[in-house]
Amino acid sequence: MNYFHNVNKTFLSYSLILLILIPIFGINFLISFLGNILLLLFLVPLLLLLLMFIGFNFFKSKINSCSNCGAISFGLTETCTNCGADLDNNNKINQLDKRPSDTTIEVKAEEIK
């Protein structure tokens, strides 16, 4: 009988300790887990938007337009697929031959009465 009483005391004391400690650490774990999930829900879309922005700017810089026919091509070829003009020379010539007055827009201000 004494052995059964000692076993029940230790079982009761361990179960009380577990009932006190588990909710404390369990709630703390649950709060931190939910906080991390919320961080992921907000940061993953921001990361994807940043990657899309970088990729868009990269591909935008690779696009060439032909000055002869106006066809748009991705920067993989040196000649226009539509008319056969040399895209590298056209872009260099267009950039070097332009005068600043050709690319500037004149705006006249008018007073509204």
Steps between C-alpha positions, in 0.01 A plus 500: 500500500787736581649441153168588332480819709855606397429428132182706514687790665768508233246457223289778647797733540628435146154544351455831686837622375409402144157663525666823616796504259338379177247782468767764566741368238221386273338844481839667455583257219160553338534880511852493353392249234204715394723809500748330271223385266367858481850629425531248218160596362610864477865460402470231231272714276734798548795285400313376192410855400863605538616210282237582238610866496867404457414249226279751317777762501752241380283393206406861423867588456546212251223614261621662176292684244604534138529857377427395138175305539410549867494128582568407861736211576648347808874567532610157376561597136719770349284542190134584463290192429256706292720709268854371567648832617787495749349580842829578675603765249152653492489539877851648514435735208168610646652571839802692365329699225211635705514861594372597843239728344349200316434311820387795713137597507420869497218593735334838490328625810173684467317691765148382569246773570 
